[in-house]
Amino acid sequence: MTTTVTATFSPRPYQTDAINALTAGWSGPNNRLAVVLPTGAGKTVVFSNLIAEQLPTLGDHRALVIAHREELIQQAAAKIRAVCPTLRVGIVKAERDEHQDADVIVASIQTLAVERRRLAIERVGLIIVDECHHAAARTYMEVLEHFGAWRGVPTAGFTATMTRTDGGLAEVWQDVVFTLDILDMISDGYLCDVRGKRVTVKGLDLDAVKTRGGDLVDGQLGQALDDSGAAHVIAEAYQQHAADRPGVVFTPTVATAQSMSKAFTTAGIAAAAIWGDMPKEDRAATLAEYKAGDVQVLTNCMVLTEGFDAPWTSCAVIARPTKSAGLYCQMAGRALRLWEGKKDALVLDVMGAATRHKLASIVDLTDRDVAMSSEEETLREAVEATEEREQQRLSVAGMEVEEIDLFGSSIARWLRTDTGLWFLPVGDDVVLFLLRDAATRRYLIRRWTSGDGVVGPRDDQPLPLEAAMRWTEQQARALGGNRFLLTRAASWRARPASTKQLGYCRARGIKVPVGATAGEVSDLQSVHRVSAILRRHLPAALAA
C-alpha cells in the first residue's frame, strides 16, 4: 500500500480551505461531511488532493470514490492520476474490475449496488461521494452503509448544490463544512462574469403542467414547449443574442432536444442533439464535433447537467423551466468556466406563463437572501410598481426578451471594473466599491470622491460579499445616488442607445456590441470611467 503520496500541483486557496474543513470536521463527532462548491470550482481537484493527504494515514486501507455516470467516473480517475501520478487508480464499472491492487477505487453506484461486486472490495478507509445530492437514494444508502459510512469511516460528499426534490439528504450528511458563493468565484477570477436574458415565449402555458416529486413533469413540460412553438422562438433569440457563442440547450425530453436541434439548424446555427440512451459512440462523436467547433450548439435532454467539461461554452439556454434552484444552477453553471478569450457567459432563461408554479431563475445562481429592511422593501415595491407600468421590452415573433442579472435580492445595478472590482456609480463625483481582503477573502467597503480620493468607513471590517453589497447599496441611497443609475431594471435601460452615448464611446475607443441598449452602453461608459479613476487612486496591487 502506498504510504507516501506527492501531489503534482497545489490546490487553490479555497480548495485548501475545503480540505482543511473536512479534516477538522472528522476530528469531531461527525464523519459524514459535505462540501458545496459551485460548478467550475474544481471539486475533483479538491477530493484528489484530499485523497493524497489522507491515504498515508489509513494504514493498509484505501480510498473509494463513488460516482453515478460514465463521464464522472472517467473524469475522477483521470484527475486523481493527474494530481497524484504515483497512485494506482482502478475503475470498477460493469465489466471493469480493477480494485485488487488499487490505492484508489473509482466505482459506479450501479455496479456497487450489486452485492457480490461490493463484497469483493475490502479495506476501504475513506469514502468520497461525487454529486452527493443523489446520496439519499436507497441504492446509495445501502452502499454507504456497507462500506462503513455509519460506522465511523470518514466520508466526504461533493456537490454544486445540496438540494434534492424528494428530500432525505439530512439523513446522510451530518454537516456541510464548507461552501463557496458563486459571486466570490467570479470576484476571485476563477469563474467568468455572467449575465442573463429572460426569453418569455408567448403561448407557453406552464400552469397546465403538473408537478411530481417537487418539480414539473418532464413529459408534460416537453409537450407544452412543443405546442407553443418554443423551439423556433428560442432559436431566433439565440441568433439575436448569442450568434457568436458556443452553447448548450437544456430540454425536458429527448423529442424536445431533437426539435430544438432542428430549429437551430433551420435558423442557420449548426446544432446537434444528445441524450442519455444515445449510442456511446454517437454521443462521443457529437461531443467531439462540438469541441472542434463543427457544432456550435448542443441540445440535450438532461445529460449535460453533471460531468460535462467544455469550458469554451459561453451560453446556456434553460429551455427546461424548473422549480429546483439546484437543477437550475447545475444547468447555468455549464457556461461559467474560464477559457482563453472568453469574457463572460450568457444565460438565456426560457419562461412562459406560470402563476401557480414558483420557478427557479438566474437569481438562484446566488444565495443573496438576506432579509431586507421595511424601508428597502418599500423602495423596491415602489420601483417595481413604476417599472411594471413603464418597462419597455424587446418583443418579436412570439417572444419577449428582457435583461436580467444575478442580483435577485438587490435593486441596484452592480458593475465591475476592467480588473474585476465590484462598484456602484453614485454620480459623476462619487463611486462606492469593494476591495477583497486577502487574509479573510471578505470585502472592504471604499468610497471615492473627486475631493477626498479613496476613503473607508470608520468601522472598517471585512464583510461577506452579500453583506458588503447590501451595506454599500444603503450608503449609495443615503448619498442621494441617481435612482436611474442605481436601479438595474429601470425602463430607460431597454431603450435604444442614444446618439450622444454612441458618440461618447467612439471618442474614447469603447467597443459597443451591435444592438446594445441604452442601459448596456451606460454600463460600458461607467466601467470605462471608474476603471480609469481607480487605476489612478489605488496602488497597482489593489486596483488589480
C-alpha positions as CSV (number, residue, x, y, z in Angstrom):
1,M,0.0,0.0,0.0
2,T,1.3,3.5,-0.8
3,T,2.4,5.3,2.3
4,T,3.8,8.5,0.7
5,V,1.8,10.4,-1.8
6,T,3.1,13.5,-3.7
7,A,0.6,15.8,-5.5
8,T,1.9,17.3,-8.7
9,F,0.2,20.7,-8.3
10,S,-1.1,22.7,-5.3
11,P,-4.8,23.3,-4.8
12,R,-6.2,26.9,-4.9
13,P,-6.6,28.6,-1.6
14,Y,-10.3,27.9,-1.3
15,Q,-9.7,24.3,-2.2
16,T,-7.2,24.0,0.6
17,D,-9.8,25.6,2.9
18,A,-12.3,22.9,1.9
19,I,-9.8,20.1,2.6
20,N,-8.9,21.6,6.0
21,A,-12.6,22.0,6.9
22,L,-13.1,18.3,6.2
23,T,-10.1,17.1,8.2
24,A,-11.0,19.4,11.1
25,G,-14.6,18.1,11.0
26,W,-13.6,14.5,11.1
27,S,-11.7,15.1,14.3
28,G,-15.1,15.8,15.9
29,P,-18.2,13.6,16.4
30,N,-19.3,13.6,12.8
31,N,-17.8,11.6,10.0
32,R,-20.3,12.2,7.1
33,L,-19.4,15.7,5.9
34,A,-20.2,17.6,2.8
35,V,-18.7,20.4,0.7
36,V,-20.7,22.6,-1.6
37,L,-18.7,24.2,-4.4
38,P,-20.1,26.0,-7.5
39,T,-19.8,24.4,-10.9
40,G,-16.3,25.1,-12.1
41,A,-14.7,25.3,-8.7
42,G,-12.8,22.1,-9.2
43,K,-14.3,19.7,-6.7
44,T,-12.5,16.8,-8.4
45,V,-9.2,18.6,-7.7
46,V,-10.3,19.0,-4.1
47,F,-11.0,15.4,-3.4
48,S,-8.0,14.3,-5.4
49,N,-5.7,16.4,-3.1
50,L,-7.8,15.2,-0.1
51,I,-7.1,11.6,-1.0
52,A,-3.4,12.4,-1.4
53,E,-3.3,13.9,2.1
54,Q,-5.4,11.2,3.8
55,L,-4.0,8.0,2.3
56,P,-0.8,7.9,4.3
57,T,-2.9,8.0,7.5
58,L,-5.1,5.0,6.5
59,G,-2.5,2.2,7.0
60,D,-3.4,-0.7,4.7
61,H,-6.8,0.8,3.8
62,R,-7.6,2.7,0.6
63,A,-10.0,5.3,-0.8
64,L,-13.3,4.7,-2.6
65,V,-14.8,7.3,-4.9
66,I,-18.4,6.8,-5.8
67,A,-20.0,8.4,-8.9
68,H,-23.1,7.7,-10.9
69,R,-22.3,8.4,-14.6
70,E,-19.6,7.3,-17.1
71,E,-18.3,10.8,-17.6
72,L,-17.9,11.4,-13.9
73,I,-16.1,8.1,-13.3
74,Q,-13.6,8.8,-16.2
75,Q,-13.1,12.4,-15.1
76,A,-12.5,11.4,-11.5
77,A,-10.0,8.7,-12.3
78,A,-8.1,10.9,-14.8
79,K,-7.9,13.8,-12.4
80,I,-6.7,11.7,-9.5
81,R,-4.0,10.3,-11.8
82,A,-3.0,13.8,-12.9
83,V,-2.9,15.2,-9.4
84,C,-1.1,12.1,-7.9
85,P,0.6,10.1,-10.6
86,T,2.2,7.8,-8.0
87,L,-1.2,6.4,-7.0
88,R,-2.6,3.2,-8.5
89,V,-6.2,4.2,-9.6
90,G,-8.6,1.4,-10.6
91,I,-12.1,1.6,-12.0
92,V,-14.9,-0.7,-11.0
93,K,-17.8,-0.4,-13.5
94,A,-19.7,-3.0,-15.4
95,E,-17.1,-5.4,-16.9
96,R,-14.2,-3.4,-15.5
97,D,-12.9,-4.7,-12.1
98,E,-9.6,-3.1,-11.2
99,H,-9.8,-2.9,-7.5
100,Q,-7.4,-5.6,-6.4
101,D,-4.1,-3.6,-6.3
102,A,-5.6,-0.1,-6.4
103,D,-4.8,2.6,-3.9
104,V,-7.9,4.5,-5.1
105,I,-11.0,2.8,-6.5
106,V,-13.4,4.9,-8.6
107,A,-16.7,2.9,-8.9
108,S,-20.1,3.4,-10.3
109,I,-23.0,3.3,-7.9
110,Q,-24.9,1.0,-10.3
111,T,-22.1,-1.6,-10.0
112,L,-21.7,-1.3,-6.3
113,A,-25.5,-1.8,-5.9
114,V,-24.8,-5.5,-6.9
115,E,-24.0,-7.2,-3.6
116,R,-21.2,-9.5,-4.9
117,R,-19.4,-6.6,-6.5
118,R,-19.2,-4.5,-3.4
119,L,-18.4,-7.5,-1.2
120,A,-15.3,-8.1,-3.3
121,I,-13.9,-4.6,-2.4
122,E,-12.2,-4.7,1.0
123,R,-10.1,-2.3,3.2
124,V,-11.9,1.0,2.4
125,G,-10.8,3.7,4.9
126,L,-12.1,6.8,3.1
127,I,-15.3,7.3,1.1
128,I,-15.8,10.1,-1.4
129,V,-19.2,10.7,-3.0
130,D,-19.3,12.7,-6.2
131,E,-22.5,14.7,-6.9
132,C,-23.6,13.8,-3.3
133,H,-27.0,15.3,-3.6
134,H,-28.0,11.9,-5.0
135,A,-26.9,10.1,-1.8
136,A,-30.4,10.0,-0.2
137,A,-31.5,7.4,-2.8
138,R,-31.9,3.9,-1.4
139,T,-29.1,2.5,-3.5
140,Y,-26.6,5.0,-2.2
141,M,-27.7,4.4,1.4
142,E,-27.1,0.6,1.1
143,V,-23.7,1.1,-0.5
144,L,-22.6,3.7,2.1
145,E,-23.8,1.5,4.9
146,H,-21.9,-1.5,3.6
147,F,-18.6,0.5,3.4
148,G,-18.9,1.9,6.9
149,A,-20.3,5.4,6.5
150,W,-22.5,4.8,9.5
151,R,-19.7,3.1,11.5
152,G,-17.2,6.0,11.5
153,V,-15.4,5.7,8.2
154,P,-14.5,9.3,7.1
155,T,-17.0,10.1,4.3
156,A,-17.0,13.3,2.2
157,G,-19.6,14.4,-0.2
158,F,-19.1,16.9,-3.0
159,T,-21.8,18.8,-5.0
160,A,-22.5,22.1,-6.6
161,T,-26.0,22.2,-5.0
162,M,-27.1,20.4,-1.9
163,T,-30.7,20.0,-2.9
164,R,-32.9,17.1,-3.7
165,T,-36.5,17.4,-4.7
166,D,-37.7,14.5,-2.6
167,G,-35.6,15.4,0.5
168,G,-33.7,13.0,2.7
169,L,-30.2,14.5,2.5
170,A,-30.1,15.3,6.2
171,E,-30.2,11.6,6.9
172,V,-27.0,11.1,5.1
173,W,-24.9,14.3,5.6
174,Q,-24.4,15.4,9.2
175,D,-22.9,18.7,8.3
176,V,-21.9,20.9,5.4
177,V,-18.4,22.1,6.5
178,F,-17.5,24.3,3.6
179,T,-19.4,26.3,1.0
180,L,-18.4,28.9,-1.6
181,D,-20.6,31.5,-3.2
182,I,-20.6,31.7,-7.0
183,L,-20.1,35.5,-6.8
184,D,-16.9,35.0,-4.8
185,M,-15.7,32.7,-7.5
186,I,-16.4,35.4,-10.1
187,S,-14.7,38.1,-8.0
188,D,-11.6,36.0,-7.5
189,G,-11.3,35.4,-11.2
190,Y,-12.0,31.6,-11.0
191,L,-15.3,31.8,-13.0
192,C,-16.2,34.3,-15.7
193,D,-18.8,37.0,-15.4
194,V,-22.3,36.0,-16.2
195,R,-25.3,37.9,-17.4
196,G,-28.8,36.8,-18.3
197,K,-31.7,37.5,-20.6
198,R,-35.2,36.1,-19.9
199,V,-36.9,34.8,-23.1
200,T,-40.6,34.8,-22.5
201,V,-42.4,32.6,-25.0
202,K,-45.9,33.8,-25.7
203,G,-48.3,30.9,-25.6
204,L,-46.2,28.7,-23.4
205,D,-48.7,27.8,-20.6
206,L,-46.8,26.3,-17.7
207,D,-49.9,26.4,-15.4
208,A,-51.2,23.3,-17.2
209,V,-48.0,21.3,-16.3
210,K,-48.4,19.2,-13.3
211,T,-45.8,18.6,-10.5
212,R,-44.3,15.3,-9.5
213,G,-41.5,14.8,-6.9
214,G,-41.3,18.5,-6.3
215,D,-40.7,19.6,-10.0
216,L,-42.5,19.9,-13.3
217,V,-43.4,16.7,-15.1
218,D,-40.9,16.3,-18.0
219,G,-43.3,14.8,-20.5
220,Q,-46.0,17.5,-20.0
221,L,-43.3,20.2,-20.0
222,G,-42.0,19.0,-23.3
223,Q,-45.4,18.9,-24.8
224,A,-46.1,22.4,-23.6
225,L,-42.9,23.6,-25.2
226,D,-43.7,21.9,-28.5
227,D,-47.3,23.2,-28.5
228,S,-46.1,26.8,-28.1
229,G,-43.6,26.6,-30.9
230,A,-40.9,27.4,-28.4
231,A,-38.1,25.8,-30.4
232,H,-38.2,28.3,-33.2
233,V,-38.6,31.2,-30.8
234,I,-35.6,30.1,-28.8
235,A,-33.5,29.6,-31.9
236,E,-34.4,33.1,-33.0
237,A,-33.4,34.5,-29.6
238,Y,-30.1,32.7,-29.8
239,Q,-29.4,34.1,-33.2
240,Q,-30.1,37.6,-31.9
241,H,-28.3,37.5,-28.6
242,A,-25.7,34.7,-28.8
243,A,-24.9,34.2,-32.5
244,D,-21.2,34.1,-31.9
245,R,-21.3,31.9,-28.8
246,P,-20.9,28.1,-28.5
247,G,-23.7,26.9,-26.2
248,V,-25.8,24.2,-24.7
249,V,-29.6,24.0,-24.6
250,F,-31.3,22.1,-21.7
251,T,-34.6,20.5,-22.6
252,P,-37.0,18.2,-20.7
253,T,-37.4,15.3,-23.2
254,V,-35.4,13.7,-26.0
255,A,-38.1,14.7,-28.5
256,T,-37.7,18.4,-27.4
257,A,-33.9,18.2,-27.7
258,Q,-34.3,16.9,-31.2
259,S,-36.8,19.5,-32.2
260,M,-34.6,22.2,-30.7
261,S,-31.7,21.0,-32.7
262,K,-33.7,21.0,-36.0
263,A,-35.0,24.6,-35.2
264,F,-31.4,25.9,-34.6
265,T,-30.2,24.2,-37.8
266,T,-33.0,25.8,-39.8
267,A,-32.0,29.2,-38.3
268,G,-28.5,28.7,-39.7
269,I,-26.9,27.6,-36.4
270,A,-25.0,24.3,-36.5
271,A,-26.6,22.2,-33.8
272,A,-26.8,18.6,-32.7
273,A,-28.8,16.7,-30.0
274,I,-27.6,14.3,-27.4
275,W,-29.5,12.2,-24.8
276,G,-28.9,9.5,-22.2
277,D,-29.7,6.4,-24.3
278,M,-27.9,7.6,-27.4
279,P,-25.3,5.1,-28.5
280,K,-22.0,5.8,-26.7
281,E,-20.0,6.1,-30.0
282,D,-22.5,8.5,-31.5
283,R,-22.5,10.7,-28.4
284,A,-18.7,10.8,-28.2
285,A,-18.6,11.8,-31.9
286,T,-21.1,14.6,-31.4
287,L,-19.2,15.9,-28.4
288,A,-16.0,15.8,-30.4
289,E,-17.7,17.9,-33.2
290,Y,-18.7,20.4,-30.5
291,K,-15.2,20.6,-29.2
292,A,-13.9,21.1,-32.8
293,G,-16.4,23.8,-33.5
294,D,-18.2,21.9,-36.2
295,V,-21.3,22.0,-34.0
296,Q,-22.0,25.4,-32.3
297,V,-24.9,24.4,-30.1
298,L,-25.6,21.1,-28.3
299,T,-29.2,20.4,-27.3
300,N,-29.6,17.8,-24.7
301,C,-32.1,16.0,-22.5
302,M,-30.6,16.4,-19.1
303,V,-27.3,14.6,-19.8
304,L,-25.0,17.7,-19.5
305,T,-26.0,18.9,-16.1
306,E,-23.2,16.9,-14.4
307,G,-19.8,15.9,-15.5
308,F,-19.8,18.0,-18.7
309,D,-16.5,19.8,-19.0
310,A,-16.4,22.1,-22.0
311,P,-15.1,25.4,-20.7
312,W,-15.3,27.1,-24.1
313,T,-19.1,27.0,-23.7
314,S,-20.3,30.6,-23.2
315,C,-24.1,30.4,-23.4
316,A,-26.5,28.2,-21.5
317,V,-30.2,28.0,-22.7
318,I,-32.5,26.9,-19.9
319,A,-35.3,25.6,-22.1
320,R,-36.3,23.3,-19.2
321,P,-38.2,25.5,-16.8
322,T,-37.8,24.1,-13.3
323,K,-38.9,24.7,-9.7
324,S,-35.5,23.4,-8.5
325,A,-32.9,26.1,-7.8
326,G,-30.3,23.3,-7.6
327,L,-31.1,22.0,-11.1
328,Y,-31.1,25.5,-12.5
329,C,-27.6,26.2,-11.0
330,Q,-26.3,23.0,-12.5
331,M,-27.6,23.9,-16.0
332,A,-26.5,27.5,-15.9
333,G,-23.1,26.7,-14.4
334,R,-22.0,24.8,-17.5
335,A,-21.2,28.1,-19.1
336,L,-19.2,29.7,-16.3
337,R,-15.8,28.1,-16.6
338,L,-12.9,30.2,-17.8
339,W,-11.5,29.9,-21.3
340,E,-8.9,31.8,-23.2
341,G,-10.7,34.8,-25.0
342,K,-13.9,34.2,-23.2
343,K,-15.1,37.4,-21.5
344,D,-18.4,36.4,-20.0
345,A,-21.2,33.9,-20.0
346,L,-24.8,34.4,-21.2
347,V,-27.8,32.6,-19.8
348,L,-31.0,32.6,-21.8
349,D,-33.7,31.8,-19.4
350,V,-36.8,30.5,-21.2
351,M,-40.0,31.2,-19.4
352,G,-43.8,31.1,-20.1
353,A,-46.9,32.0,-18.2
354,A,-46.8,30.5,-14.7
355,T,-49.0,31.7,-11.9
356,R,-49.2,28.6,-9.8
357,H,-45.6,27.5,-10.1
358,K,-42.7,29.3,-8.5
359,L,-39.9,28.7,-11.0
360,A,-36.2,28.9,-10.5
361,S,-34.4,31.7,-12.4
362,I,-31.0,33.2,-12.9
363,V,-31.2,34.9,-9.4
364,D,-30.9,31.4,-7.9
365,L,-27.3,31.3,-9.0
366,T,-26.6,33.2,-5.8
367,D,-27.6,32.8,-2.2
368,R,-28.2,36.5,-1.6
369,D,-31.3,36.0,0.6
370,V,-30.5,38.4,3.4
371,A,-33.7,39.9,4.7
372,M,-34.5,43.5,3.6
373,S,-35.5,46.2,6.0
374,S,-39.0,47.6,5.7
375,E,-37.6,50.8,4.1
376,E,-35.8,48.7,1.5
377,E,-38.9,46.7,0.9
378,T,-41.0,49.8,0.4
379,L,-38.4,51.3,-2.0
380,R,-38.3,48.0,-4.0
381,E,-42.1,47.8,-4.2
382,A,-42.3,51.4,-5.4
383,V,-39.7,51.0,-8.0
384,E,-41.1,47.7,-9.3
385,A,-44.6,49.1,-9.5
386,T,-43.4,52.0,-11.6
387,E,-41.3,49.8,-13.8
388,E,-44.0,47.3,-14.4
389,R,-46.0,50.1,-16.0
390,E,-43.1,51.7,-17.8
391,Q,-40.8,48.8,-18.8
392,Q,-40.1,48.5,-22.5
393,R,-39.2,45.1,-23.7
394,L,-37.8,43.8,-27.0
395,S,-40.9,42.0,-28.5
396,V,-40.6,39.9,-31.7
397,A,-42.3,36.9,-33.2
398,G,-43.9,35.4,-30.2
399,M,-41.4,36.2,-27.6
400,E,-40.2,38.9,-25.2
401,V,-36.6,39.4,-24.2
402,E,-35.5,41.3,-21.1
403,E,-32.2,41.7,-19.5
404,I,-31.7,40.2,-16.0
405,D,-28.8,39.7,-13.7
406,L,-27.6,37.8,-10.7
407,F,-28.7,40.2,-8.0
408,G,-32.2,39.0,-7.4
409,S,-32.4,40.5,-3.9
410,S,-31.0,43.8,-5.0
411,I,-32.5,46.7,-7.0
412,A,-29.0,48.1,-7.6
413,R,-27.0,47.7,-10.8
414,W,-23.6,46.4,-9.7
415,L,-20.8,46.7,-12.2
416,R,-17.1,45.6,-12.3
417,T,-14.0,47.4,-13.3
418,D,-11.8,46.1,-16.0
419,T,-9.7,44.5,-13.2
420,G,-12.7,42.9,-11.5
421,L,-13.6,45.3,-8.6
422,W,-17.3,45.5,-7.8
423,F,-18.7,49.1,-7.8
424,L,-21.8,51.3,-7.8
425,P,-21.6,54.6,-9.7
426,V,-23.4,57.0,-7.4
427,G,-22.8,60.1,-9.6
428,D,-20.1,61.8,-11.5
429,D,-18.1,62.6,-8.4
430,V,-18.8,59.6,-6.1
431,V,-18.1,55.9,-6.6
432,L,-18.7,53.2,-4.0
433,F,-16.6,50.0,-4.5
434,L,-15.4,46.8,-2.8
435,L,-11.9,45.6,-2.1
436,R,-11.1,42.0,-1.4
437,D,-9.3,41.4,1.9
438,A,-6.6,38.8,1.0
439,A,-6.4,37.4,4.6
440,T,-10.1,36.8,5.1
441,R,-11.4,36.6,1.5
442,R,-14.0,39.1,2.6
443,Y,-14.7,42.6,1.3
444,L,-13.8,46.1,2.5
445,I,-16.1,49.0,1.5
446,R,-14.5,52.0,0.0
447,R,-15.7,55.4,-1.3
448,W,-14.0,57.6,-3.9
449,T,-14.9,61.2,-4.3
450,S,-13.3,63.8,-6.5
451,G,-12.4,65.9,-3.4
452,D,-11.2,63.3,-0.9
453,G,-10.0,60.4,-3.1
454,V,-10.4,56.9,-1.6
455,V,-11.6,56.6,2.0
456,G,-13.0,53.8,4.1
457,P,-15.7,53.8,6.8
458,R,-14.8,54.4,10.5
459,D,-15.7,50.8,11.4
460,D,-13.5,49.2,8.7
461,Q,-14.3,45.5,9.0
462,P,-14.2,43.0,6.1
463,L,-17.7,41.6,5.4
464,P,-19.1,38.6,3.4
465,L,-19.9,39.7,-0.1
466,E,-23.7,39.8,0.3
467,A,-23.4,41.9,3.5
468,A,-20.9,44.3,1.9
469,M,-23.1,44.8,-1.1
470,R,-26.2,45.4,1.0
471,W,-24.4,47.9,3.2
472,T,-23.0,49.7,0.1
473,E,-26.4,49.9,-1.5
474,Q,-27.8,51.6,1.6
475,Q,-24.9,54.1,1.6
476,A,-25.5,54.8,-2.1
477,R,-29.1,55.7,-1.4
478,A,-28.2,57.8,1.6
479,L,-25.7,59.7,-0.6
480,G,-28.6,60.6,-3.0
481,G,-27.5,58.2,-5.7
482,N,-29.3,58.7,-9.0
483,R,-32.2,56.2,-8.9
484,F,-31.9,55.6,-12.6
485,L,-28.2,54.7,-12.3
486,L,-28.8,52.5,-9.3
487,T,-31.8,50.7,-10.4
488,R,-31.0,47.7,-12.6
489,A,-34.4,47.3,-14.2
490,A,-35.2,51.0,-14.9
491,S,-37.3,51.3,-18.0
492,W,-34.8,53.5,-19.9
493,R,-32.3,50.7,-19.9
494,A,-34.3,48.8,-22.5
495,R,-34.4,51.7,-25.0
496,P,-32.0,52.0,-28.0
497,A,-28.7,53.6,-27.2
498,S,-28.7,57.4,-27.9
499,T,-26.5,59.2,-30.4
500,K,-24.8,61.0,-27.6
501,Q,-23.9,57.7,-25.8
502,L,-22.5,56.2,-29.0
503,G,-20.5,59.3,-29.7
504,Y,-19.0,59.2,-26.2
505,C,-18.0,55.6,-26.8
506,R,-16.4,56.3,-30.2
507,A,-14.4,59.2,-28.8
508,R,-12.9,57.0,-26.1
509,G,-12.5,53.8,-28.0
510,I,-15.1,51.9,-26.1
511,K,-16.3,49.0,-28.2
512,V,-20.1,48.8,-28.3
513,P,-21.8,45.5,-29.4
514,V,-24.3,45.7,-32.2
515,G,-27.8,46.2,-30.9
516,A,-26.6,47.3,-27.4
517,T,-29.3,49.0,-25.4
518,A,-29.1,52.3,-23.6
519,G,-28.5,50.5,-20.3
520,E,-25.8,48.3,-21.7
521,V,-24.0,51.3,-23.2
522,S,-24.3,53.2,-19.9
523,D,-22.7,50.3,-18.1
524,L,-19.8,50.3,-20.6
525,Q,-19.3,54.0,-20.0
526,S,-19.3,53.6,-16.2
527,V,-16.9,50.7,-16.4
528,H,-14.5,52.7,-18.6
529,R,-14.7,55.8,-16.4
530,V,-14.5,54.1,-13.0
531,S,-11.7,51.7,-14.1
532,A,-9.6,54.8,-15.0
533,I,-10.4,56.5,-11.7
534,L,-9.4,53.6,-9.6
535,R,-6.2,52.9,-11.5
536,R,-5.1,56.5,-10.7
537,H,-6.1,56.4,-7.0
538,L,-5.3,52.9,-5.9
539,P,-1.9,51.1,-5.6
540,A,-1.4,48.8,-8.6
541,A,-1.8,45.7,-6.4
542,L,-5.2,46.8,-5.1
543,A,-6.5,48.1,-8.4
544,A,-5.9,44.6,-9.9
